């Protein structure tokens, strides 16, 4: 339809209504909007005198008016209020300076989803005894002053071939991570973790998290009752500084016992040393860590450890007693060597725990620095 803007007179011969002009013309003439069909006369044209409209007062908008055409039909003519409101809305929504009207071009992309990095230091409660396959299952940290079994002392990242692997590293592939954990554990504890009733464990992500891009690993400390295949202790308080000062977490003195490994580490019957205060009766005392010479396989059994310990632990025990007569020493006391475990052997570990094992019971003090004189006789 084609609009017609001819002037509107007091008696209008148009079908529709007059609208006061919004242009700032001095006369403020009204215009009559007619509709034309293509090639035809104006639609709804009426005879003079049949329909009368008066010019609207200045400043008012028309309301809906009923107009009856030649056929007697009634039509409701709506004002052009919608058009005026639309014009005002367009004016109000004009873009301010510096706005380009593109709602999508400046939104930053969402970051890629990733598995959260564990806390550098945190304590965890295990739902069961220690198992290397489940220790990495995500769980909420607990306050270290409360009961827990695991304490994280460092979080590192896999790189190189380990990071490119299709599954979390295990066994010998954790060697690099273990070597990085060693200095962090020493700094945290105050000494070599192997001199305490602890285990240092490298915990990689679970397979599903590895597939999602996680490449971190945790350096976890687990408090154990004694060297050997013993389930972890439930402890309260952090192990930080546990091998410094008064050394509350040192191995110290204890009693030798046959311990059946009930964990995933080993399932054989193994010698272990249960903890005892050195001022009460005990039959063994920790003397230090012996290093197995290169070329000798890391012992996988107790029998293999005894064969290695016969040489490796002898000088360690003599140094602990403060004597150079290792032969005379072992005429009065036995020695005991306990391997850390085959899971440490594959990580490149060469150390074993060395103990004095007294023939006679009833020792109630430490033998450190006492020489041969203080050793009990059979």
C-alpha positions in Angstrom: 0.0 0.0 0.0 1.1 3.5 -0.8 0.7 6.2 1.8 -1.0 9.5 0.8 -0.1 12.6 2.8 -2.6 15.0 1.3 -3.8 17.8 3.7 -6.7 16.8 5.9 -9.7 19.2 6.0 -12.4 19.6 8.6 -14.7 17.4 6.4 -12.5 14.5 5.3 -13.4 12.1 2.5 -11.0 9.5 3.7 -11.7 6.1 5.2 -9.0 6.2 7.9 -8.2 8.8 10.4 -6.2 12.0 10.6 -3.0 12.2 12.5 -1.5 15.4 13.7 1.8 16.0 12.0 4.9 15.5 14.2 7.1 17.7 12.0 7.8 21.1 13.4 5.8 23.0 10.7 4.4 26.3 11.7 0.9 25.5 10.6 1.2 21.9 12.1 -1.0 20.6 9.3 -2.5 17.2 9.8 -2.1 14.6 7.2 -4.6 11.9 6.1 -3.1 8.5 5.5 -4.9 6.7 2.7 -4.1 3.3 1.3 -3.8 2.7 -2.4 -3.9 -0.6 -4.1 -1.5 -0.9 -7.0 -3.2 0.7 -10.0 -6.5 1.4 -8.3 -8.3 4.3 -6.6 -7.9 4.9 -2.9 -9.3 2.1 -0.8 -12.4 2.9 1.3 -13.0 6.3 -0.3 -16.3 7.7 0.9 -18.7 10.3 -0.3 -18.5 13.8 1.0 -20.6 14.4 4.1 -20.9 10.7 5.0 -18.0 10.8 7.4 -16.7 13.8 9.2 -13.5 14.3 11.1 -12.5 17.4 12.9 -8.9 18.4 13.0 -7.5 17.1 16.3 -6.5 19.6 19.0 -2.8 20.4 18.9 -0.7 18.2 21.3 -3.2 15.3 21.4 -2.9 11.9 19.8 -6.0 10.3 18.3 -7.8 7.5 20.1 -9.4 4.6 18.4 -12.4 5.7 16.4 -15.1 3.7 14.7 -15.7 4.5 11.1 -18.5 3.1 9.1 -17.8 2.6 5.4 -20.2 2.5 2.4 -21.1 -1.1 3.1 -22.0 -0.3 6.7 -19.2 -2.3 8.1 -17.5 -1.1 11.2 -13.7 -0.9 11.4 -11.6 0.1 14.4 -8.9 2.5 13.5 -5.9 2.3 15.8 -3.7 5.3 16.4 -0.1 5.3 15.2 1.1 5.2 18.8 3.1 2.1 18.2 5.0 3.8 15.4 5.8 6.8 17.6 6.9 4.6 20.5 9.1 2.6 18.1 10.7 5.8 17.0 11.4 6.9 20.5 12.8 3.5 21.4 15.2 3.7 18.5 16.3 7.0 19.7 16.8 5.8 23.2 18.7 2.7 22.1 21.2 4.7 20.1 24.7 3.2 20.7 27.0 5.3 22.8 30.5 6.2 21.6 32.8 3.2 21.4 30.1 0.6 21.2 30.0 -1.4 17.9 26.7 -3.2 18.5 28.3 -6.6 18.1 27.4 -8.7 21.1 29.8 -11.6 20.3 33.1 -10.2 19.1 34.6 -9.2 22.4 33.6 -12.1 24.7 36.6 -14.1 25.8 36.5 -17.8 25.1 35.8 -20.1 28.0 38.9 -21.8 29.4 39.4 -25.4 28.5 38.1 -27.8 31.2 40.9 -29.3 33.3 41.3 -31.5 36.4 42.0 -29.3 39.4 45.6 -29.3 40.6 45.9 -30.8 44.1 47.0 -28.6 47.0 50.8 -28.3 47.5 50.2 -29.4 51.1 47.2 -31.3 52.4 46.2 -34.3 54.5 43.8 -37.1 53.4 41.9 -39.9 55.0 42.0 -43.2 53.2 38.9 -45.3 53.2 40.9 -48.5 53.5 44.5 -49.6 54.1 47.1 -48.3 51.8 46.8 -49.5 48.2 48.9 -47.8 45.4 46.0 -48.2 43.0 43.5 -46.3 45.1 45.5 -43.7 47.0 45.1 -41.2 44.1 41.3 -41.5 44.1 40.0 -37.9 44.5 38.9 -37.1 48.0 38.4 -33.9 50.1 41.4 -32.9 52.2 41.0 -33.0 56.0 42.5 -30.7 58.6 46.0 -32.1 59.4 45.3 -31.7 63.1 42.6 -34.4 62.7 42.9 -38.1 61.9 44.5 -38.8 58.6 46.8 -41.3 56.8 48.3 -39.4 54.0 50.1 -36.0 53.9 51.1 -34.3 50.6 54.4 -32.4 50.8 54.8 -31.4 47.1 52.9 -31.5 43.8 55.0 -31.8 40.6 54.3 -32.2 36.9 55.2 -35.0 34.5 57.1 -33.9 31.4 58.6 -35.5 28.4 57.9 -39.1 27.5 56.0 -39.6 30.8 53.6 -36.8 30.1 53.1 -38.0 26.5 52.1 -41.5 27.6 48.5 -42.7 27.1 48.1 -43.8 30.7 49.4 -42.6 34.1 53.0 -43.6 34.7 53.6 -46.6 36.9 56.6 -48.6 38.2 59.9 -47.5 36.7 58.2 -44.6 34.8 57.8 -42.9 38.2 61.5 -42.8 38.9 62.0 -39.2 37.8 59.1 -38.1 39.9 60.4 -40.0 42.9 63.8 -38.4 42.6 62.1 -34.9 42.5 60.1 -35.8 45.6 63.2 -36.7 47.6 64.5 -33.2 48.3 61.0 -31.9 49.0 60.4 -34.6 51.6 63.7 -34.0 53.2 63.0 -30.3 53.5 59.6 -31.0 54.9 60.7 -33.5 57.5 64.1 -32.2 58.3 66.0 -35.4 57.3 65.9 -38.4 54.9 62.4 -39.9 54.9 64.0 -43.4 55.1 65.1 -42.7 58.7 61.6 -42.2 59.9 58.5 -44.5 60.3 57.2 -43.1 57.0 56.7 -44.0 53.4 57.3 -41.6 50.5 54.8 -42.4 47.7 54.5 -40.9 44.3 50.7 -40.6 43.5 49.8 -40.0 39.8 46.3 -39.1 38.7 43.6 -41.6 38.1 43.3 -42.9 34.5 40.1 -40.9 33.8 41.8 -37.7 35.0 44.9 -38.6 33.0 42.7 -38.9 29.9 41.3 -35.5 30.7 44.7 -33.9 30.6 45.9 -34.1 34.2 49.7 -34.4 34.3 50.5 -33.7 38.0 51.7 -36.0 40.6 51.7 -35.8 44.4 54.6 -36.5 46.8 52.8 -38.2 49.6 54.0 -39.2 53.1 52.4 -42.1 54.8 53.1 -42.8 58.5 53.8 -46.5 59.1 54.2 -48.3 62.4 57.6 -49.7 61.5 59.9 -50.6 58.6 58.4 -53.5 56.6 55.0 -54.3 55.1 52.8 -52.7 57.7 49.6 -50.8 57.0 49.7 -47.1 57.5 49.0 -45.6 60.9 46.1 -43.2 61.6 47.8 -40.1 62.9 46.9 -36.6 64.1 49.1 -33.6 63.4 51.4 -32.9 60.6 54.7 -34.7 60.0 56.4 -31.4 59.2 59.7 -31.3 61.1 59.2 -34.9 62.3 62.8 -35.8 61.7 64.3 -32.6 63.1 65.0 -31.6 66.7 63.6 -34.3 69.0 62.8 -36.4 65.9 59.4 -37.7 67.0 59.0 -39.7 63.8 62.4 -41.4 63.7 62.5 -45.2 63.6 64.5 -45.5 66.8 64.1 -48.7 68.9 61.6 -51.5 68.7 61.0 -55.2 68.7 61.6 -57.6 65.8 58.5 -59.5 64.7 57.4 -61.6 61.8 54.9 -59.5 59.9 52.6 -60.7 57.2 52.2 -58.1 54.5 48.5 -57.4 54.2 48.9 -54.6 51.7 49.4 -54.3 48.0 53.1 -53.8 48.5 54.1 -57.4 49.3 52.4 -60.5 50.4 55.2 -62.4 51.9 56.2 -63.0 55.6 58.7 -60.3 56.4 60.7 -59.1 59.3 59.6 -55.9 60.7 60.3 -53.8 63.8 57.4 -52.6 65.8 58.0 -49.3 67.6 59.1 -49.1 71.2 60.6 -46.4 73.4 64.3 -46.9 73.9 63.8 -46.5 77.7 61.6 -49.7 77.8 62.7 -53.2 77.0 63.4 -53.8 73.3 65.5 -56.1 71.2 66.4 -53.9 68.1 67.6 -50.4 67.3 67.8 -48.6 64.0 71.3 -47.6 63.0 70.9 -46.1 59.5 70.6 -46.7 55.8 73.0 -48.9 53.9 73.4 -48.4 50.2 73.5 -51.5 48.0 76.5 -51.4 45.6 75.8 -50.9 41.9 75.6 -54.2 40.0 73.8 -56.0 42.8 70.1 -56.4 42.2 67.8 -54.8 44.8 66.6 -57.6 47.1 63.1 -58.7 46.5 62.9 -61.1 49.4 64.0 -61.2 53.0 66.6 -63.9 52.2 68.1 -61.7 49.6 68.1 -58.7 52.0 70.0 -60.8 54.6 72.7 -61.7 52.1 73.1 -58.0 51.1 72.8 -56.7 54.7 75.6 -59.0 55.9 78.0 -56.7 54.0 76.1 -53.5 53.5 74.9 -53.0 57.1 78.0 -54.1 59.0 79.9 -50.7 58.5 76.6 -48.8 59.2 76.1 -50.6 62.6 79.8 -50.1 63.5 79.6 -46.4 62.9 76.4 -46.2 65.0 78.1 -47.8 67.9 81.3 -45.8 67.5 83.6 -48.7 66.9 85.8 -49.8 64.0 85.9 -53.5 65.1 83.0 -54.7 63.1 84.0 -58.4 63.6 84.0 -58.2 67.4 80.8 -56.3 67.3 78.9 -59.0 65.5 80.1 -61.6 68.0 77.9 -59.9 70.5 75.0 -58.6 68.4 73.2 -59.6 65.3 72.3 -57.4 62.4 69.1 -57.1 60.5 68.6 -55.6 57.1 65.1 -54.8 55.8 64.6 -53.7 52.2 62.3 -50.8 51.5 60.4 -52.9 49.0 60.5 -53.9 45.4 58.3 -50.9 44.5 61.2 -48.7 45.6 63.7 -50.9 43.8 62.1 -50.1 40.4 62.4 -46.4 41.3 66.1 -46.7 41.5 66.2 -46.9 45.3 69.4 -48.6 46.6 68.9 -48.3 50.3 67.9 -50.8 53.0 67.1 -50.3 56.7 69.9 -51.5 59.1 69.3 -52.6 62.7 71.2 -53.9 65.7 69.4 -57.1 66.8 70.3 -57.9 70.4 70.8 -61.5 71.4 69.8 -60.9 75.0 66.5 -59.2 75.8 66.0 -56.5 78.4 67.9 -53.6 76.8 66.4 -50.4 78.1 68.6 -47.7 76.5 70.0 -46.6 73.1 73.3 -48.2 72.1 74.3 -45.2 70.0 77.9 -44.2 70.6 78.3 -46.8 73.4 80.9 -48.9 71.7 81.3 -52.6 72.4 81.3 -52.2 76.1 77.6 -51.4 76.3 76.4 -54.3 74.2 74.6 -57.0 76.1 76.1 -60.5 76.1 74.3 -63.7 75.3 
